[in-house]
């Protein structure tokens, strides 16, 4: 049986994750830094805070888990500044446009 972790603060969530990405958020599964894979539950306030961070980077998008693709794993919340960033591979602006189209504007 998989462990479920509950978080109420962004700092605590990010501190205990190897990497917290948009893909992780949509899947509701994370890799705890010491305990391995498990599900997680977020307080309503923390859920809204995380959505807001991703929307600051991507604009108003739909957070539909059926749209989850591998590229969403590159949209992450960084530990150093607790802000959403995109880790670009080749063409930053084109890849961000693709992600926005993938998630579709609300």
KATA-V634460 format. One line per field, one symbol per residue. burial: # if it has 9 or more other C-alpha atoms within 8 Angstrom, else .. Layout:
# KATA-V634460
burial: ???
This chain:
# KATA-V634460
burial: ......##.#.###.##.########.#####....#######..##.##..###..##.#......#...#######...#.###.....#..##..##..#.#.
